[in-house]
Amino acid sequence: MLDPIVGLVFEKGEQLGKGKFRDLVAPGEYEVDATVRIRGTVTVAEDTEKRVPLAVPWQKVCAVLLSKLNGVTVESVLAEALRSEFDVEGVTSRAQAAIEKLVEATKRPTRGAVKARVFVEEVK
């Protein structure tokens, strides 16, 4: 089994190297038997929490809000929201607080970022 740090280097390298060598290899099946040397540093950041605003069920929130209004108010709200000059920054502090509460509920644990500065060379 690989050392976890070496495994991180391979995972990171796979993300960074996508497509780098593919154009150099013709379609086919190849035998591989190689020894490589990896040198460098790997930095793993602390885990954090991240807010994910796109995880808020906005359509559901809008549907609930609109269902509480009468038809004339619904039409007025839609017309105002669809106006190109509508100032989103100008919403009331009460509305902004409600939006923040929704977004805050989307906090998710996030693994710390991995930065690898390594050199990989084939040992012949």
CYANA upper distance limits for C-alpha pairs under 8 A (distance plus 0.5 A):
  2 LEU  CA      6 VAL  CA      6.84
  2 LEU  CA      7 GLY  CA      6.47
  3 ASP  CA      7 GLY  CA      6.71
  4 PRO  CA      8 LEU  CA      6.73
  5 ILE  CA      9 VAL  CA      6.92
  5 ILE  CA     42 VAL  CA      7.90
  6 VAL  CA     10 PHE  CA      6.92
  7 GLY  CA     11 GLU  CA      6.71
  8 LEU  CA     12 LYS  CA      6.49
  8 LEU  CA    114 VAL  CA      8.27
  9 VAL  CA     13 GLY  CA      6.37
  9 VAL  CA     42 VAL  CA      7.88
  9 VAL  CA    116 ALA  CA      6.89
  9 VAL  CA    118 VAL  CA      8.20
 10 PHE  CA     14 GLU  CA      6.52
 11 GLU  CA     15 GLN  CA      7.07
 12 LYS  CA     16 LEU  CA      6.75
 12 LYS  CA    114 VAL  CA      8.11
 12 LYS  CA    115 LYS  CA      8.32
 12 LYS  CA    116 ALA  CA      7.45
 13 GLY  CA     17 GLY  CA      6.17
 14 GLU  CA     18 LYS  CA      6.59
 17 GLY  CA     21 PHE  CA      8.03
 18 LYS  CA     22 ARG  CA      8.45
 19 GLY  CA     23 ASP  CA      7.59
 21 PHE  CA     25 VAL  CA      7.41
 34 ALA  CA    122 GLU  CA      7.49
 34 ALA  CA    123 VAL  CA      8.06
 35 THR  CA    122 GLU  CA      6.43
 35 THR  CA    123 VAL  CA      5.93
 35 THR  CA    124 LYS  CA      7.88
 36 VAL  CA    120 VAL  CA      7.10
 36 VAL  CA    121 GLU  CA      6.03
 36 VAL  CA    122 GLU  CA      4.80
 36 VAL  CA    123 VAL  CA      5.73
 37 ARG  CA    119 PHE  CA      8.48
 37 ARG  CA    120 VAL  CA      6.17
 37 ARG  CA    121 GLU  CA      5.85
 37 ARG  CA    122 GLU  CA      6.75
 37 ARG  CA    123 VAL  CA      6.92
 38 ILE  CA    118 VAL  CA      7.04
 38 ILE  CA    119 PHE  CA      6.15
 38 ILE  CA    120 VAL  CA      5.10
 38 ILE  CA    121 GLU  CA      7.17
 39 ARG  CA    118 VAL  CA      5.86
 39 ARG  CA    119 PHE  CA      5.78
 39 ARG  CA    120 VAL  CA      7.18
 40 GLY  CA    116 ALA  CA      7.99
 40 GLY  CA    117 ARG  CA      6.03
 40 GLY  CA    118 VAL  CA      4.58
 40 GLY  CA    119 PHE  CA      6.70
 41 THR  CA    116 ALA  CA      6.41
 41 THR  CA    117 ARG  CA      5.88
 41 THR  CA    118 VAL  CA      6.61
 42 VAL  CA    114 VAL  CA      7.52
 42 VAL  CA    115 LYS  CA      6.22
 42 VAL  CA    116 ALA  CA      4.91
 42 VAL  CA    117 ARG  CA      6.88
 42 VAL  CA    118 VAL  CA      8.20
 43 THR  CA    114 VAL  CA      6.21
 43 THR  CA    115 LYS  CA      5.61
 43 THR  CA    116 ALA  CA      6.89
 44 VAL  CA    112 GLY  CA      6.68
 44 VAL  CA    113 ALA  CA      6.39
 44 VAL  CA    114 VAL  CA      5.14
 44 VAL  CA    115 LYS  CA      7.05
 45 ALA  CA    112 GLY  CA      4.91
 45 ALA  CA    113 ALA  CA      5.72
 45 ALA  CA    114 VAL  CA      6.95
 46 GLU  CA    111 ARG  CA      7.81
 46 GLU  CA    112 GLY  CA      5.28
 46 GLU  CA    113 ALA  CA      8.15
 47 ASP  CA    109 PRO  CA      7.73
 47 ASP  CA    110 THR  CA      6.24
 47 ASP  CA    111 ARG  CA      5.08
 47 ASP  CA    112 GLY  CA      4.70
 47 ASP  CA    113 ALA  CA      8.41
 48 THR  CA    109 PRO  CA      6.45
 48 THR  CA    110 THR  CA      5.70
 48 THR  CA    111 ARG  CA      7.01
 48 THR  CA    112 GLY  CA      7.02
 49 GLU  CA    107 LYS  CA      6.55
 49 GLU  CA    108 ARG  CA      5.88
 49 GLU  CA    109 PRO  CA      4.94
 49 GLU  CA    110 THR  CA      5.84
 50 LYS  CA    107 LYS  CA      5.82
 50 LYS  CA    108 ARG  CA      5.89
 50 LYS  CA    109 PRO  CA      6.90
 50 LYS  CA    110 THR  CA      6.76
 51 ARG  CA    103 VAL  CA      7.10
 51 ARG  CA    104 GLU  CA      6.80
 51 ARG  CA    105 ALA  CA      8.34
 51 ARG  CA    106 THR  CA      5.87
 51 ARG  CA    107 LYS  CA      4.79
 51 ARG  CA    108 ARG  CA      6.86
 52 VAL  CA     56 VAL  CA      8.09
 52 VAL  CA    103 VAL  CA      7.35
 52 VAL  CA    106 THR  CA      5.83
 52 VAL  CA    107 LYS  CA      6.86
 52 VAL  CA    108 ARG  CA      7.88
 53 PRO  CA    103 VAL  CA      5.66
 53 PRO  CA    106 THR  CA      7.11
 55 ALA  CA    106 THR  CA      6.72
 56 VAL  CA    102 LEU  CA      7.05
 56 VAL  CA    103 VAL  CA      6.90
 56 VAL  CA    106 THR  CA      7.19
 57 PRO  CA     61 VAL  CA      6.76
 58 TRP  CA     62 CYS  CA      6.56
 59 GLN  CA     63 ALA  CA      6.52
 60 LYS  CA     64 VAL  CA      6.67
 61 VAL  CA     65 LEU  CA      6.68
 62 CYS  CA     66 LEU  CA      6.44
 63 ALA  CA     67 SER  CA      6.46
 64 VAL  CA     68 LYS  CA      7.10
 65 LEU  CA     69 LEU  CA      7.59
 66 LEU  CA     74 VAL  CA      6.59
 69 LEU  CA     73 THR  CA      6.54
 69 LEU  CA     74 VAL  CA      6.54
 70 ASN  CA     74 VAL  CA      6.72
 71 GLY  CA     75 GLU  CA      6.79
 72 VAL  CA     76 SER  CA      6.74
 73 THR  CA     77 VAL  CA      6.53
 74 VAL  CA     78 LEU  CA      6.66
 75 GLU  CA     79 ALA  CA      6.58
 76 SER  CA     80 GLU  CA      6.66
 77 VAL  CA     81 ALA  CA      6.57
 78 LEU  CA     82 LEU  CA      6.54
 79 ALA  CA     83 ARG  CA      6.81
 80 GLU  CA     86 PHE  CA      7.22
 81 ALA  CA     86 PHE  CA      6.82
 82 LEU  CA     86 PHE  CA      7.89
 87 ASP  CA     91 VAL  CA      7.77
 91 VAL  CA     95 ALA  CA      6.80
 91 VAL  CA     96 GLN  CA      7.00
 92 THR  CA     96 GLN  CA      6.69
 93 SER  CA     97 ALA  CA      6.47
 94 ARG  CA     98 ALA  CA      6.81
 95 ALA  CA     99 ILE  CA      6.77
 96 GLN  CA    100 GLU  CA      6.64
 97 ALA  CA    101 LYS  CA      6.65
 98 ALA  CA    102 LEU  CA      6.88
 99 ILE  CA    103 VAL  CA      6.75
100 GLU  CA    104 GLU  CA      6.35
101 LYS  CA    105 ALA  CA      6.88
102 LEU  CA    106 THR  CA      7.67
103 VAL  CA    107 LYS  CA      8.14
